[in-house]
Amino acid sequence: MSMACGQGSTIKGIPDNVRDYIQLVGNRADVKFDTLSRKKIPQELYDNEELTPMLETVDMSNNVIKKIPAGLGKISKLKKLKLPGNEIAKVPRTVGKLKDLNECDMSRNKIKSIPPTITKANKLERMILKHNSLKKLPPKIGQVGRQLELLDVSNNQLRKLPKSIYTLRGEVNASDNIIVELPPVAATKKSKPTIESLILQNNNITELPESFERLMYLLKLDVGNNQITQIPHTLINMPYLSVLNLANNQIWELPEDFGRLAYSLTTINVANNKLDKLPASIGNLTRCTEMNFANNKIYELPVTMSGCRRLETLNVSNNQIQFCDVLKEMSFLLWLDMSSNSIENFPEADLANLEYLDLSRNKLDTMPEKLKAMKMLKRFHMAHNGVTRLLDELGEGQLIEEIDLSYNNLEGDITFDFQKIRMIQKLNLAHNEIKSLNPTIIKMEYLRELNLSHNKFVTLQRLPKTIRKLDVSSNDWKLDEPHYESHRNTYLLAIMADLTTLTHLSMASCGLEEVPKVVQAYLDLKEVNMSENAIAEVNGSIFNQFRYVSRLDLSKNKLESMPKQVRSLQHLLHLDLSENKLTSFTTDLTILRALRFLNLSKNEINVMPDDFGEMVSLRELNLSHNQIECLPCKKVDVLSSLRELSASNNRISAIPLEYEHLRIQHIDVSFNRIRDLPGLRNFKTVRTLNLSDNIIETVPESVEKMSMLKRLDVSGNCVRFWPKCMAGMSNVEILRDNQRSKDG
């Protein structure tokens, strides 16, 4: 009889529940138990005389393994060890015996430390330990060898890195930890710093060591999202630094001779800092192709920037720039974002290669004078300015695909010849004072998205049948039948009859008294917004045509009920019926299995269903400002996806105890009639709990068992004595002012 383990064991003797997952290829073997709820690594893998010497890959990803057996070190030819998504807490010392191991993935476990013997696995090329509980790394981790291409220890609890980390060769990713200080860089004959990429995003680092200049082979440095205030002057001595990310820090200036990185730097990101100027030497960065200085306090672009002859992408949005004359000498740019500045006059720059231009949120009252020279322009954004007209030169010799002129001062009749921009796919003219468009708009045969909302339209010209997304909200459209048949083609609903391929339609605040019948022809509709109208009733047959709609907004109307056909909206993800006159949470809504967001606030609902039916996908439910006396408490397991429950300003007298095992994160039941609270120990996922302005007299001691709680509001109640446990809940924001007497 063949044996599975020990002396004389063979593959044939291995039980079927293991052998079935073994793949033999010549003289090697691979094993894969992916997502099978395995609790341990089978002994047959490391204690079978025939299989163990052949085994090169062990993949037991996404199981429930808690321990790696020491015997794993017997698999002498193991090259790939994949154990992500388990519950492993410890790595055995015997992992150092895996001399051929070149890939090790133990991400998404509970590992707290790595044994120092890992340095003996000197053929490792990829070691992935992200999303664990590591608090430190072995001091001599650098001895793993320069063949290591990737060490990923991101999303752990590391407070510091060992000095030897710099002697690795490839990329080290230690982002999303709690590192405060970096070790100095030492360079000796025995240990030279050879690291090529260092990623330290989302830590608490306050400064970079002066000795960073010794990282002679570093190609990429990413220290975004830290607390760094100053860049060491020595940083400019790193001869091969190509990519530098300093975004989201507190840096107030760059070194004056920053341009000494001229021969290597290709990408620089210093967005979201406190810079008020750029050094003149930045013009020496002749190899740089991408610069991002967004969200600073820069008031002017230095004239020397014209020296950056290879620069393609420049983002200086959200600054205080008033002058940018240097752009006259920067015809090499392909992508330019100068939005949210204080520019009053855009220079007459021949930006012949520019493909993207964003001048939104400035103080411009005209389009760029040399817009015609931008022959390669594809996307042009100039929203939130004071533009009063479209330049006649717009589109001449250009193939623009996208224009945003929303929030400007365009008014009256637009006479611009839209044939000049006939290749446009997206056109946004919202929030102006436009009354009519040139009939040539029908010639825009590639137009896919058109936004005409918040203007002064009453009638309209025929639109291209290619439009897929249309927003005509907040206009004074003529919706009744025309007095003369010849006028019919200028009425919105008649024009819309030709747009049979619409997928997105917004008709908010258009004076509608019913859902237009024309929408029944739109078989591809995905999103519909008809909020802020006077719709009192919805014809059920229309909902039969909405069966593929994923987002429906009928808020701020006069609906008193919903037709039964609402149950046909089986692809609906988002439904907003707030601010109507509904009196019942109809059971027809509980049939919507795909629904994730439901807003029924500010209605007159006093009737609730016994349970939530089939609403298994519901994540956000808003029932606030109604007349509800109790929440459904039957079959609550249906709400397993619910994360946010708002039921404030009702007549609710109790939080159903049946909700305690749900995974709700935010509960708001303020301004109700709750007197007694259930035991709260099992509401373990709740992060914010608003119980304000009820008539609660006692807060149970079990509140301290709510392990995820961050904010508790019990203000405006009748509590006289507080539980002792509150003194120890220092990590919870507790609001408890304005307590009333019982009679009050």
Beta strands, then each sheet from edge to edge (+ up, - down):
strand 1: 22-25
strand 2: 28-32
strand 3: 55-59
strand 4: 80-82
strand 5: 103-105
strand 6: 126-128
strand 7: 150-152
strand 8: 171-173
strand 9: 197-199
strand 10: 220-222
strand 11: 243-245
strand 12: 267-269
strand 13: 290-292
strand 14: 313-315
strand 15: 335-337
strand 16: 356-358
strand 17: 379-381
strand 18: 402-404
strand 19: 411-414
strand 20: 426-428
strand 21: 433-437
strand 22: 449-451
strand 23: 469-471
strand 24: 504-506
strand 25: 527-529
strand 26: 551-553
strand 27: 574-576
strand 28: 597-599
strand 29: 620-622
strand 30: 644-646
strand 31: 666-668
strand 32: 688-690
strand 33: 711-713
strand 34: 733-735
sheet 1: 1+ 2- 3- 4- 5- 6- 7- 8- 9- 10- 11- 12- 13- 14- 15- 16- 17- 18- 20- 22- 23- 24- 25- 26- 27- 28- 29- 30- 31- 32- 33- 34-
sheet 2: 19+ 21+
end
